[in-house]
């Protein structure tokens, strides 16, 4: 094994350092982040959020969308992938990403707060909680730092620093800062945030994108109307909230009435949704189900689900899901937290 590969293996280990004390990036007050496909509609803009069938009519008094849309869309009128921050009235406050087609919805970067990346040299840095993982492909280098915040100032929104020490290996130092700025990656995607990183004295410049996109697209209500083996109908409704609480309700038209299961949900590294429901009608019961996600927002049951045989289960998002998901299962979450 050569010395370069040995360095990669040794420094891949998480070594002790300093803890981060602040959130990854500031956001405007009363704003929310949206990701999806942007299209013009007369003198207005329509956003079709990823994994959703509901559209959002945007207000853009600052004229932020027009120039970026024109620069990046292959043909006028086609939808363009964007990520942006809007106010409660859906006024565009900041454009974060512009470029790409609907397949960009799948690049959710779940498990990290943000990613910075550049191509000269080929590098990436993932930030999550107190950890910054740096990968320099040109040197086969992978380092994981514990970082602490620095004073921002100037153009920087936030800055961090960290160091690694290990016997027989030179000390590794990193400093990274995020700032507003126009950045373009090798695929022609435009970003409104950029990062400047210094690693052991070497400078790296790259584009920045938020992670944990599933937190924006998964919470909500999903519904399906099924025909039972007796020919009567039943309704299945799944509610997921932003705190990972879940409720699965089956409503029958006959004496069976309503069956309600409650528990937690989790997005797997594979991109599939796992339900781990702990109670049925207030009594303890373990219930595990796995769902795949479709770009139209629907959830499809994976594997065997005898209660939904032989047709399976496909749950479609409800149009007002994002506004009602929290209210729908507040009582469920409160009950489980008391257990």
Order of alpha helices (4+ residues) and beta strands (2+ residues): alpha-beta-beta-beta-alpha-beta-beta-beta-beta-beta-beta-beta-beta-beta-beta-alpha-beta-beta-beta-beta-beta-beta-beta-beta-alpha-alpha
